[in-house]
Amino acid sequence: MAAAGLTADLGRFVAEPLAAPAAPARAVAKRGFVDTIATMLAGHQEPVVAIVAARVRERAPAGGESSLLLGAQAACSADAALVNGTAAHALDFDDVALGGHPSTVLVPAILAEGEALGATGAAALDAYVVGYEVWGELASRDPDPLHEKGWHPTAIYGTVAAAAACCRLHALPADACRRAIGLAASMASGLVANFGTMTKPLHAGRAASCGVEAVRLAMRGLTAADDAIEHRVGYLAALSPHGRADLQSAAASLGRRLRILEAGLSIKQYPMCYAAHRVIDGVLDLAAAHDLRPDDVAAVHATIGATQAAMLRNHVPATGLEAKFSLEFAVASALVARRVGLRELTDGFVNAPQVRALMPKVRTATVDSRCPVEPVFALTDRVVVECRDGRRLDSGEIRFARGNAKLPLQDEALKAKFADCASGVRHVDADRLYERLAGLETLDDLRQLREVPAGRGA
């Protein structure tokens, strides 16, 4: 007799063909692959990536089945997912959806396991869609944002979603999928308190890696509870100390109306916590419209959601890494440089006199409204700039950041971001890699993405 309950429903969904049309969902998933590989390449020289890669080489110096950063070096699939996921999230430039960063976990896990299997591009895209839907189903069960409880959703939901995606790549039967999902649920962890440190990108790498490991162990027969997700002391209950998570409802309709087509992916314009992006847009627009100079500004009043404010915890950042979670820095950079890009997220720029002089002028207020599309955020953000000459410049209500799934980036802008992120990466032919990713659904073998161009080195 087949197992009943949410864990079993998830296992069956992962094992069965998608009921909804695949092509539109694959198109969204492909943007996730393009953006994640871009940010992975951009982050490849970050100190956290070097530390994690060195640890991987200590464990298995002889190489393995899946590439590190699409280069000549390789490791076992789980370790490749660890390094690549950490790199993809290292700059906080990766896409956003479902209250977290699904692509930065799903893509590294699928690439690593897909390379090991020689999976097709179409299979990789379908695995992404499956992982995204499992993530969305889990996130929909708790009305209280995980961030407010100290949990990083990318790590918590990502681990289970990555396991689901890898199960689909292996075409495992429902029972094995259920066991892998139950096992992954016990591997999920990640704290909001570690935002602004190297540990945050490690969350993404570990989630991708644990997703791979959960599947490999389940394939060897390792067991997990049939009801690990919905048990009264299981995964969802542990994440919901006030008992508000839905443990009872079936997920039998999962996949018939795809969340990926409803929620989509929001592509970041700035390498900072997404909680700051609407404010950055507002400040940049006001600065351009009124030709604001830093010395013109007496004060900046930003109104955002309470959860956003909790994530933007670094009010006096001293490093580029800390500044990624500072609304004060975001506003100062937008006014001083008229941009907030990779060149600004450096220790030197963060400590520039004009930047440090502006940060104390930023005042943050919070509102209790909640966006139905992105519940982690307020319905709208707002910026008001008080000028020394008495002018009061108001952005008005800002509903969506530029690049949001509801205000999407055009393909040419995504291509430009890819080119910028991949520039200077010696082991990659950026133009050829982008072309292959643009036709990912036609690729016979994911290992074609890792080819090292002749004469370019590894």
N, C-alpha and C positions, 0 to 999 in steps of 0.2 A: 504493500500500500504506500502511495506517495506521501511524503511528509507535508504537513499543512503549516501555515503561518507565513510571516513576512520573509524570514530568511529563505524558506523554501520557494516562495513566490519570486524572490530575486534570482535564486538559482535557476529556476525554470525560464525566466525572462532572458537571462544571459545565454542559456543553451539553445533557445529557439530562434528561428529566423524573425527579423523585424516585421511586424505587421504593417507598419507605415512605409510609405515610399522612401527609398534610400537616397536618391539623388539629391534632394534639397538639403537633407541632413549632412550628407557627405560634403557638400559645398561649404557649410559652416565649419565642419570639422577640419577641412583643409586649411581654412584661415587660421585655425588654432595651430596646426602644424607649422605653417609659414611663420607665424609670429613667435612661437616658442623656439623654433630653431634659430631665428634671428636673435632673440634675447639670450639663448644659450651660447651662441658664438660671441655676442657682445660681452658676456660675463666670464668668458673662459680664462681670463688672466686675473680675476679677482682673488684676493688672498684666501678666502674660504674655499675656493675651488682647488687651489694648490694644496691646501691642507688635506682636503678630502681625497684628492687624487693620490697624494703621497701615501696616505693610509691604505688606500686600495692596492697600490703597488707593493707595500709591505706585506699585505696578506697574500697576494698572488703575483709575484714578479714576472712570471712566465707568460702572461697574456691570457687571452680567453676568446669568447665567442662573439662579443659585441663591442663596438667601437666606443672610445671615449671622445666626445666632442667631434664626431664624424672624422676623426683623424686616423693615423696608422696604428696608434696604441689601442689595445683591446683589454677587456677584462671579462669576467663572468657576467652574465646578463644582469643580475641583481646589483653588482658593483657598478656596471656601466650606467644603469638607471640612477644609482646614487649620485655619481659624479655629474651626469648630464642634467638631472633634476635640480641639483644644487646650483649649477651654472645658470640654468634657465631662470632661476628665481633670485640670483645674486644681486641683480641691479634693480629689482622690483619694477621691471619694465614689461612684464608679461601680462597677458590678457586676463580679464576678470569676468566672472559670472557666478551665479548661485551663491553669492556671499563669500566667494573665495577665488582661487586661481586654478580652475580645473585643468587647463592645458599644460601647465608647468609640472603637473604630476602625470597626467595621462600620456602625453607625448613621449617623455623619456622612458616610461615603462613600456609603451608599445614599440618604440624604436628598438630598445634593447632586446626585448623578447622577440620582436619581429625579425630582427637581424639574425638572432640565433636560429629561428625557424625558417628563414628565407621567405617570409610572408610577403604577399603582394601589397601594393599600395591600397587597393580597394579593401582588402581584409583589415588593414591598419585603420582606415577611416571608419569602417563598420565597428571595429573594436572601440574606437574613440566614442562613437555615438552611444554604444552600450554603456561605457563607463560614465559618460555624462548623464545618462538617464538614471543610472543607479545613484549617482551623487545627488541628482535632483530629487529623487524619491526620498532619500534619507533626510535631506535638508528640509523637505516639506513636512516632515513629521514633527518638528519642534517649532512652536511659535516664538520661542525666545532665541535671539541670535547667540550663537556660540561665543562670539567675541566678548559679549557682556559677561560671560561666565568664565572667561579666561582661556577658552579653547580656540586654537587656530583652525578654522574650518578646512583650510587647504590640507593640513596634516590629518585631521580627523576623518573627514569624508573622503579625502583623496586616497587614503590607504585602501579602503574598501572598494572604491571606484576603480583604482588601478588593478586590483585583483580581478574584478569583474571583466575589465577590458582584456587582461591577459588570458583569462578563461576562454573568452570568445576567440582569441587568436589560436588557442590550442584546440578549439572545437570540442571542449569537454562536455560530458553529459551533465544533466541537471544536478545529480547527486554530488558529483565532484565540484561543481560550481558552488553549491550550497556550502560544502565543507571549506572551500577556499575563502568564501565570504565570511564565514564564521571565524576562521583563523585570522583573517586580516583585521576583523573587528577587535581582536585582542592585541594587535600590533599598533593600533592607531594612537598617536599622541602628539602634542605640540601646544606650547603655551604662548599666549599673547604677550606675556611679560618679557619674552625674549625678542620682541620686535625691536629693530634698530641695532641688532647684533648679528654676528655670523650664524647664530643658531636658527634664525628665521629661514634663510634659504636652505639650510640643512633639513628643515621640516619637509620641504618639497622633495628633496632628494631621498630622504628616508621613506616618505610615503610611497614614492615610485618603486624604490627598492623592496620595501616590505610587500607591496602588491605582487611583485614578481616572486618573491620567496614564498608567499602564502600559496600561490598556485603550484610552484614546484614541490612544496611539501605535501600539499593535498594530493598531487599526482602520485606521490610515493605512499599514500595511504594514511597520512596523519589526520586524525579525526578532530572534529569540533562539534559543539552543540548544535542540534537541529534548529534551535530557536535562539541562537546567540545574539541576534539583532533585537528581537522583541521580548525576550524574557524579562521578568520583573526586576532582575538584577543583571540585565544584559547591557548591550552597547547603548541603545537609545536611552534607557533608564539612567545609566551612569552619567550620561551627558545632560540629563534633565533633572537636577536635584529637587525641583519643585513638583515633579510628577506631571508635567504638562505635555510631554511628548506622546504622540499617538502610537501605542504599542499594539493596538488591536486590529485596525482596519487592514483588509487584504489589499494586495497590490496587483490583483489579477489583470487590471486594465493597463498596467505599466507597458509603455512602448506603443500603444495604439494612437496616442496623441503625443508626439515627441516634444519634450521640453526644450530641446536644443533649437527647435524652430520657433518656439515662443519666447524664450529668454535670450537665446543667441550668445554671442561673445562680444565683450567690450574691449576694444584695442586701445591700449594706453598711448597717450601722446607724451607723457612725461614719466621719467624713471623714478617715480615716487609712489608712496602709498596712495591708492585710488581714492581714499577718503578726502584727499586734498585737491583733486582734479577740478571740480566745479569752481572752487575758489580761485584756483590758478587761472582758469579761463576768464573768470570775471575780472581779476586784476589786470591780466594782459589786455583785455578789451578796453578797460578804462584807461590804462596807460597809453594805449595807441590812440584812442579817440580824443584824449585831452592832452597828449604829449607830456605826460607826467614825468617829472624828474624826481629822484629820491629826496632831494632837499625840499620839494614842494609839499611833502607828506607830513601831516601832524599826527595822524592816527589812522589805523585801518581796523574796521569792525567787521569781523566775519561771523556769520550765523550758520551753524551746521548742526547735524544730529549728534546726540549724546554718544552713540557708539563710535561715530567718526572721531569725535574729540578724544575718546579713550584710546583709539589707535594712534592718534597723532600726539604721542605722549612726550616727545622731546622738545621742551620749550626753549632750551638754550643749547642747541647741538654744538658740538665741537669738531665733529668729523662728518665726512660725506655720508657715511653709513647711518649715523644718528639723524642726519638732516632729512633722510628719506621719510622720516616719521615726525616731521616738524612743520606745522602750518606756518609758524613764524618764519622759518627759512623759505618756504614755498613763496610766500608773499614778498619777502625781501628779494629773492632771486628774480621774480617776475618784474619787480620795479627797477632793480639795479641792472640786470642783464637783458631785460625784455624777453626772457626765455627761461625755461627750467629744463635743461637737458643734461646729457652725460658730462659735458664740460663744466657744468656748474656743480655737479654732485662730487666735488673734490674737497679735501681738507683745506686746501689753500683758499678756494672761493668762499667756503663756509666761514672762514676766519678773516675775510677781507673787511677792512674798517667800515665801508659803506653798508655791507650786509649786516654786520653786528650792530651797527647804529640803528638799523631799521627794525630788527627783530623785536625789541621791546615795545615798539609802537603798535604791534598787532594784538588786538583784544578779541577773544573768542567767546561767543554766546551760543547756547544750545537750545534746540527746540525739540518737542516731543513727537512731532509728526513722523510718519514712517512711509517710505516709498513702497507701493505694492509690487513694483517690479524688482527692486533691490532693497529688501527690508532692513539691511544693515544701515542704510542711509536715510536721512530725512527726505521728505517729499521734495524739498528744494533747498538750495543753499543761497546765500546772499552776501554781497560785499559792499560796504560803504567806506569810501575814502574821504577823510576830512583833510582839507588842504590848509596850509598856513595862511593863505589869502582869504579864508572863509568859505571857499567852495565846499559843497558836500556832494560827492559824486557817488551815485547809487547804481549798482549793476542790475537791480531788479532781481526777481526770483529766477534762479538758474535750475532748470529741471534736469537736464542731462549734460554730462561732460561731452566735449567733442571726441568722437571715436566710440561712444557708447553704442550698444547694439540698437538703440532707438535713434541714434544720430550717427550712423556708421561711417567709418573711414572708407573712402573709395579705394578700389584696387591699386591705383597708381600710388596713392599715399602709403598703402601697406607695403608696396614694392620699394618705395623710397626708404621706409623705416628699415626694411630688410637689408637694403644696400648699405645704409649707414651703420647698422649693427655688425654686418659682416666685413666691413672695410678694415683692412689691416690684419685680417686673420690669414696667415700665410698658407695654411694647409687647405684652404677652401677656394675654389673658383666660384665666387658669389653668383655670377650671372648664370652659370650652368646649374648650380644648385637650385637657384630660384626657378629656373625653367622646369626642372624635374619635380619640384614641389608643386608648381602650378599644374602639372599633369599627373599628380600623385596617384589618382585613381587608375591610371593606365600603366603604372610601374609594375614590372613583373616580379621584382625582388627588392625589398627595402635596402639590401646591401649596396644597391647602386647609388644610394645617397652618400655613401662613405668613400667613394673612389677618390684617390688622391691624384690630382692632375699631374701629368708628366712634367718633370722639370721644376715643380713647385715645392717639392719637399713635403715632409710630414709634419 
